Amino acid sequence: AKNIYIFSNINPLPILKHIDLYVQSSFYEGLPMTFYEATILGVPILSTDIPGPRIFFTEMKIGNICENTTEGIIKGMKDFVDGKLNVDIKDLEEFNQMALYEFESIIKE
């Protein structure tokens, strides 16, 4: 890739569907909606090693974690180019059903 674009406060889907790798470089993040969006579009994800993404990737067996440093992000992107990252994309239906069940159980209590 020759171009890097940084945007905020826009609909990311038209951009996400044209990228090779989604990189989440936050020092702290819950679970960004863009993870779901990238997964739905079949875009591999690389994220710094922070709680929200780590839990999501572990449960879903998707995505890639890198060290939470500039060097870690660069290594993760190089690993992607070299074909060393997990690029398998899963169907989120099972995850959605589990989330819906948890939500409904809270409301019914």
LOKOL-396882 format. One record per residue (C-alpha): residue number from 1; residue in one letter; x, y, z. Coordinates in Angstrom, 2 decimals. Layout:
<pts>
pt i=NUM | aa=A | xx=X | yy=Y | zz=Z .
...
</pts>
This chain:
<pts>
pt i=1 | aa=A | xx=0.00 | yy=0.00 | zz=0.00 .
pt i=2 | aa=K | xx=1.27 | yy=3.43 | zz=-0.89 .
pt i=3 | aa=N | xx=-1.32 | yy=5.58 | zz=0.85 .
pt i=4 | aa=I | xx=-2.37 | yy=5.99 | zz=4.45 .
pt i=5 | aa=Y | xx=-5.52 | yy=7.96 | zz=5.27 .
pt i=6 | aa=I | xx=-6.71 | yy=9.07 | zz=8.69 .
pt i=7 | aa=F | xx=-10.33 | yy=10.12 | zz=9.12 .
pt i=8 | aa=S | xx=-12.69 | yy=10.84 | zz=11.98 .
pt i=9 | aa=N | xx=-16.45 | yy=11.24 | zz=12.36 .
pt i=10 | aa=I | xx=-17.40 | yy=9.65 | zz=9.04 .
pt i=11 | aa=N | xx=-19.03 | yy=6.42 | zz=7.87 .
pt i=12 | aa=P | xx=-16.01 | yy=4.08 | zz=7.56 .
pt i=13 | aa=L | xx=-17.65 | yy=1.37 | zz=5.42 .
pt i=14 | aa=P | xx=-16.90 | yy=2.86 | zz=1.98 .
pt i=15 | aa=I | xx=-13.24 | yy=3.19 | zz=2.99 .
pt i=16 | aa=L | xx=-12.95 | yy=-0.11 | zz=4.88 .
pt i=17 | aa=K | xx=-14.09 | yy=-2.19 | zz=1.93 .
pt i=18 | aa=H | xx=-11.07 | yy=-1.00 | zz=-0.07 .
pt i=19 | aa=I | xx=-8.27 | yy=-1.54 | zz=2.44 .
pt i=20 | aa=D | xx=-5.94 | yy=-4.49 | zz=2.86 .
pt i=21 | aa=L | xx=-5.53 | yy=-4.29 | zz=6.65 .
pt i=22 | aa=Y | xx=-7.37 | yy=-2.36 | zz=9.36 .
pt i=23 | aa=V | xx=-4.91 | yy=-1.12 | zz=12.01 .
pt i=24 | aa=Q | xx=-6.27 | yy=-0.05 | zz=15.41 .
pt i=25 | aa=S | xx=-3.39 | yy=1.78 | zz=17.07 .
pt i=26 | aa=S | xx=-5.11 | yy=3.00 | zz=20.24 .
pt i=27 | aa=F | xx=-3.43 | yy=3.05 | zz=23.63 .
pt i=28 | aa=Y | xx=-6.87 | yy=2.38 | zz=25.12 .
pt i=29 | aa=E | xx=-10.08 | yy=1.28 | zz=23.43 .
pt i=30 | aa=G | xx=-13.14 | yy=-0.62 | zz=24.51 .
pt i=31 | aa=L | xx=-14.36 | yy=-2.58 | zz=21.51 .
pt i=32 | aa=P | xx=-14.62 | yy=-0.35 | zz=18.46 .
pt i=33 | aa=M | xx=-17.57 | yy=-0.81 | zz=16.12 .
pt i=34 | aa=T | xx=-15.10 | yy=-0.75 | zz=13.25 .
pt i=35 | aa=F | xx=-13.92 | yy=-4.25 | zz=14.27 .
pt i=36 | aa=Y | xx=-17.37 | yy=-5.58 | zz=13.44 .
pt i=37 | aa=E | xx=-17.50 | yy=-3.52 | zz=10.26 .
pt i=38 | aa=A | xx=-14.08 | yy=-4.68 | zz=9.08 .
pt i=39 | aa=T | xx=-14.97 | yy=-8.30 | zz=9.87 .
pt i=40 | aa=I | xx=-18.25 | yy=-8.07 | zz=7.97 .
pt i=41 | aa=L | xx=-16.36 | yy=-6.67 | zz=4.97 .
pt i=42 | aa=G | xx=-13.70 | yy=-9.40 | zz=5.17 .
pt i=43 | aa=V | xx=-10.86 | yy=-7.05 | zz=6.14 .
pt i=44 | aa=P | xx=-8.14 | yy=-8.44 | zz=8.43 .
pt i=45 | aa=I | xx=-7.52 | yy=-6.51 | zz=11.67 .
pt i=46 | aa=L | xx=-4.33 | yy=-5.61 | zz=13.54 .
pt i=47 | aa=S | xx=-4.66 | yy=-4.01 | zz=16.97 .
pt i=48 | aa=T | xx=-2.37 | yy=-2.96 | zz=19.74 .
pt i=49 | aa=D | xx=-2.45 | yy=-5.25 | zz=22.78 .
pt i=50 | aa=I | xx=-5.18 | yy=-3.64 | zz=24.85 .
pt i=51 | aa=P | xx=-8.06 | yy=-5.31 | zz=26.75 .
pt i=52 | aa=G | xx=-11.08 | yy=-4.84 | zz=24.43 .
pt i=53 | aa=P | xx=-9.48 | yy=-6.09 | zz=21.22 .
pt i=54 | aa=R | xx=-7.56 | yy=-8.87 | zz=23.01 .
pt i=55 | aa=I | xx=-10.78 | yy=-10.30 | zz=24.47 .
pt i=56 | aa=F | xx=-12.69 | yy=-9.97 | zz=21.18 .
pt i=57 | aa=F | xx=-9.91 | yy=-11.62 | zz=19.14 .
pt i=58 | aa=T | xx=-9.52 | yy=-14.44 | zz=21.66 .
pt i=59 | aa=E | xx=-13.25 | yy=-15.19 | zz=21.76 .
pt i=60 | aa=M | xx=-13.74 | yy=-14.90 | zz=18.01 .
pt i=61 | aa=K | xx=-10.39 | yy=-16.39 | zz=16.98 .
pt i=62 | aa=I | xx=-9.87 | yy=-13.55 | zz=14.52 .
pt i=63 | aa=G | xx=-7.63 | yy=-10.52 | zz=14.36 .
pt i=64 | aa=N | xx=-4.05 | yy=-9.95 | zz=15.31 .
pt i=65 | aa=I | xx=-2.44 | yy=-8.37 | zz=18.34 .
pt i=66 | aa=C | xx=0.81 | yy=-6.42 | zz=18.25 .
pt i=67 | aa=E | xx=2.90 | yy=-4.80 | zz=20.95 .
pt i=68 | aa=N | xx=1.44 | yy=-1.47 | zz=22.07 .
pt i=69 | aa=T | xx=4.36 | yy=0.54 | zz=20.66 .
pt i=70 | aa=T | xx=5.22 | yy=2.20 | zz=17.38 .
pt i=71 | aa=E | xx=7.72 | yy=-0.59 | zz=16.73 .
pt i=72 | aa=G | xx=5.08 | yy=-3.20 | zz=17.50 .
pt i=73 | aa=I | xx=2.64 | yy=-1.69 | zz=15.01 .
pt i=74 | aa=I | xx=5.33 | yy=-1.51 | zz=12.33 .
pt i=75 | aa=K | xx=6.28 | yy=-5.15 | zz=12.98 .
pt i=76 | aa=G | xx=2.61 | yy=-6.16 | zz=12.77 .
pt i=77 | aa=M | xx=2.20 | yy=-4.40 | zz=9.42 .
pt i=78 | aa=K | xx=5.40 | yy=-6.01 | zz=8.11 .
pt i=79 | aa=D | xx=4.15 | yy=-9.40 | zz=9.29 .
pt i=80 | aa=F | xx=0.93 | yy=-8.78 | zz=7.33 .
pt i=81 | aa=V | xx=2.88 | yy=-7.97 | zz=4.17 .
pt i=82 | aa=D | xx=4.96 | yy=-11.12 | zz=4.70 .
pt i=83 | aa=G | xx=1.81 | yy=-13.26 | zz=5.08 .
pt i=84 | aa=K | xx=2.41 | yy=-14.05 | zz=8.76 .
pt i=85 | aa=L | xx=-0.88 | yy=-12.70 | zz=10.18 .
pt i=86 | aa=N | xx=-4.21 | yy=-14.42 | zz=10.69 .
pt i=87 | aa=V | xx=-6.43 | yy=-13.16 | zz=7.89 .
pt i=88 | aa=D | xx=-9.27 | yy=-15.65 | zz=8.44 .
pt i=89 | aa=I | xx=-12.61 | yy=-13.89 | zz=8.70 .
pt i=90 | aa=K | xx=-15.43 | yy=-15.52 | zz=10.63 .
pt i=91 | aa=D | xx=-19.16 | yy=-15.14 | zz=10.48 .
pt i=92 | aa=L | xx=-20.30 | yy=-13.01 | zz=13.40 .
pt i=93 | aa=E | xx=-23.67 | yy=-14.76 | zz=13.73 .
pt i=94 | aa=E | xx=-22.63 | yy=-16.86 | zz=16.74 .
pt i=95 | aa=F | xx=-21.13 | yy=-13.81 | zz=18.46 .
pt i=96 | aa=N | xx=-24.28 | yy=-11.76 | zz=17.73 .
pt i=97 | aa=Q | xx=-26.52 | yy=-14.49 | zz=19.15 .
pt i=98 | aa=M | xx=-24.44 | yy=-14.65 | zz=22.34 .
pt i=99 | aa=A | xx=-24.51 | yy=-10.86 | zz=22.73 .
pt i=100 | aa=L | xx=-28.28 | yy=-10.79 | zz=22.16 .
pt i=101 | aa=Y | xx=-28.81 | yy=-13.56 | zz=24.73 .
pt i=102 | aa=E | xx=-26.72 | yy=-11.69 | zz=27.32 .
pt i=103 | aa=F | xx=-28.60 | yy=-8.45 | zz=26.64 .
pt i=104 | aa=E | xx=-32.02 | yy=-10.10 | zz=26.88 .
pt i=105 | aa=S | xx=-31.09 | yy=-11.88 | zz=30.11 .
pt i=106 | aa=I | xx=-30.21 | yy=-8.55 | zz=31.71 .
pt i=107 | aa=I | xx=-33.49 | yy=-6.96 | zz=30.65 .
pt i=108 | aa=K | xx=-35.60 | yy=-9.90 | zz=31.88 .
pt i=109 | aa=E | xx=-34.11 | yy=-9.80 | zz=35.40 .
</pts>
